[in-house]
Amino acid sequence: MKLGIGSYTYTWALGVPGHRPPCPLTALELVRRAAMLGVKVVQFCDNLPLTSLPDGELDDVINLAAENDIELEIGTRGIADQSNLLAYLALAKRLGARFVRLVVDSQGHEPSVSECVAILRPLLPRFADAGVKLAFENHDRFTAAALISLIEELGTEQTGVCLDTVNSFGALEGPAVVVSKLAPYTLNLHLKDFTISRVSSQMGFVISGCAAGQGRLDIPWLLAQLRAAGRDVNAIIELWTPYGHDLAATIAREAAWAEESVSHLRTIIPD
């Protein structure tokens, strides 16, 4: 298992709707941060798509990663546009990436499991020929059982899970349920810690992000579950950093949490 960072480690620095920093973090800068932090994996997802970079900039990212012995991973969102999936397949081949992390939903398109199978099955031979798998993220809508149904219908030889430790609260499933069911299918780990607290009125709860090791996620248990399932996968730090006093303060907190997360996880994941 290698420890890494990704574009969802620094979500605010990249920019979210309504909050775009004056100088957003670039793909090259993300690789530089990985080198500075001493981690060996960088995952670029849909909030920083490498497919949108000009060839020269992409070459710079690839070369800098190679110079620092950093593995590059990629991910996208949506399956309605098959040309996008094939573009990511081509990119995976260029980078030597073993999988494409995939969130099946996109704006205006939330396919059922059977629709996902119908759309993706014709593409799988091309992914198989390239030695690239699809890693479905448990993003919130599908339960663990639904994801397992999708994977087994398409075949475990070419598909698996990008296991996120918090997203499935949106499907009313916590880590104890999700990890135990999805660990055997896991191709990649999004390691995201969290807290749960009551609102001031006492009528409801808020699930918030935090630096790794400072929340409710039992990280040693999580890694033991993956090891027991025979899964030696990369762990990508993701952060749900709450908005602070202003955007600059939020970006600064995000960067501090990334450093704190790496420091803590290095005691558990030494590479």
N, C-alpha and C positions, 0 to 999 in steps of 0.2 A: 504494500500500500504506500502510495506517495501522497504527500500533502500538497494542496494547491490552492490558488485563488482564482476568481473568475470575474466576469463582468457584473455578476450580481453580488459580488463582495463590495463593489463601489458603485452602487446604483445611483446615489445622489450625485456623485462626481461626474457620472456620465450624463445625467439629466433625466428627469421624469416629467410627465405632462404637467405643465404649469410651473415647473421649477427647473429651468435650464441655466446652468452656470455659464458665466461669460467665456470661460475657456474649458470646455468639457475634456475629460480624460480621453486620451487617444489609445488606440490599440498598442502602439509602440510603448507608450508610457505604462500601460498595464503590465507588459512584459518586463519593463525596467523595475517596476515595483516588486514583481515576483523575484527577480534577481536580488534586489535589496533585502527582501525578507528571507531569502534563502530557501524558497520553495521551488519544486521542480515540475509543476504543472500549472498551466493557465488555460482556463476554459472560456471561450468566447461564445456567448449565447445571443439571443435575438435582440438584446438591447445594445449590442456592439457587433453587428454582423460582419464577418470578414469578407463575405461575398460582395459587399458594397465598396471594398477598398480597391483603388487602382492597383494594377500589377506591381508597380514600383514600391508602393507602401506595403503591400502584402509581402513582397520580397524582403523588405527591411524587417518586418515582424518575424518572418521565418528565420532570417539570418541571425537576428539578435537572440532568438530562442535557442538556436543551435549553438551559438557561442557560449551560452550559459547553461547548456544541457537541460533545457526546459522543454517538456512535452506539451504540445498544443492539442486541445480538445475543442470541439465545436458543437453548437446546438442551434436549433431553429424552432419556429412556432408555426403551426398550421399545416394541414395536409390537403387543402383544397387546390392549391397551386402545385401541380406535380413538377413543373419546371423548376420551382424553388428547391424541391427535394433532390432533384437530379443535380442542381447546381451545388448543393451541399455534398452530394456523393462525389462529385468531381473535386471539390475542395478537400474532402476527407482523403481522397487518393493522393492529392498533392502534398498534404501535410503528414501522411502516414497515420492518420487518426483511425482508431479501431472501431469507433462508433459515431453516430450522430445522435445527440440528445434531442428528443422531440416532445414538444407539447402539442397535442393534437388539435386543441382548440385555437381558433383565430377569430377576429372580429366578425360577428355575424355567422359563424360556422362552428357549431358544437355537435359533431357527428356522434352517432351511436357506435357501439362496438362493432356491429355488423357493417355499418358504413365505413368505418376505419379499415376493416378487413377487405372490403370490396375495392377501396381506393389504393391500399398499400400492397396487396398481394401481387398485382402485376409488376410492381417495381422490385420486389425482393430478389428475383434472379440477378438483376444488375448489381444490387448491393452484395449479393453472395459472391459474384464473380470478382468483385473488388476486395472481398474480405472485410467488409464494413457492416456493422450491425446497427439496428435502430434501438435506441434506449428511450423508452417511454417514461416521461416524468409523471409521478403522481402529483398532479398540479392542483387539484382540489375537487374537481367534479366527479371523476371516476373513483369508485371504491377500490380497495385492493383486490377484491374478488373480480370486479369488472376488468381490471388491468390484467390479472392472471388469465381470464377468459380470452382477452385480446391476444396476449402473448402465445398462449397455447394453440389458439386458432391459426396464428401465422407461423408458429414454429419457434421453439427455443433456440434453434441453430442460428437464426438470424435476428431475433428480437430479445429484449430484456427490459430491465427497469433502470431508470435513473432515480434512485431512492432519495426523496427529500424528507427531512425529519419533522417538518412542521406543516407543509401544505395540506395534508389530508385532514386536518381539523375542519377544513371546509366541507369535507364529506363525512363529518362526524366520526372520524377515526384518528386516534392518537398514535404516538410512536409504538406503544406496546402491541397494538393490533397490526399496524402497517409493517413494522420491521419483521415481526414474526412470520407474516405471510409472504412478504416480498423479498426477504433476504436471499432465498435460493435463486431468484431471477435477476439479482442486482448486477449491473454492469458498471455503475458509477454511483458515487455518494455525494449528495449535497448536504454538508454538515452545517446545520443551522440551529443554534441554541435559542431558547425562548423563556419568557416568564409568563405567568398567568396571575392576574390580580383583579380584585373587585373594583368596580367603578365607585366613585365617592358616594353615590346614592345607595350603594350596596345592592342595587338591582341590576346585576349583570357582571360580566367578566370581560377583560381585555387581554388578548394574547399579543405580546410584544416581543421584539427581538432583543438580543443582548450579545455581548462578546462570548465566544465559546468558553465554557467552563463556569459561567456566571449565572446560568439559568437552571431550568428544570430537566434538561436533557441529560440522561445518564450515558455519557459518552463511552466509558469503558464497557458498559453493558452492550451498547450499540455495536461496537467493534467486535466484541466477543460473539454476538449473534451472527455477524457476517463471517467471521472466521469459522464458526461452527457449521455454517452453510457452505463452506469451501470457497468463499468469495474474497479474492485479493484484488480490490478495486481502488482507484484513486479517490481521495477524499477532498472535495472542493469546498472551501469555506464560503458560506453565503451569510449575508447579514440583512436583517430587517431593522435597520437603524431608524428610530422614530425621528420625526422632524423636531428640530430644536428651536432656538431663539430666532435664527434666520438660516438661509441656505448655507452661508459660509460656515457657521457654527456646526451645522448638520454634517457637512462634508468633512470637517475637522474631526468630529466624533466618529464618523465612519472610518476614517483612516486610523484613528487611535484604536478602535475596536478590532480592526484587521490585524494590527500589530499585537494587541493583547491576545487575540485568538491564536495567532501563530505561536506566540510564546507559550501559551498554555498547552496547545496541542502537540508541541514538540516534546513534551514530557510523556506523551502517549503514542505518538506516531513519529518515530525517529527516521523514517524512510529506510 
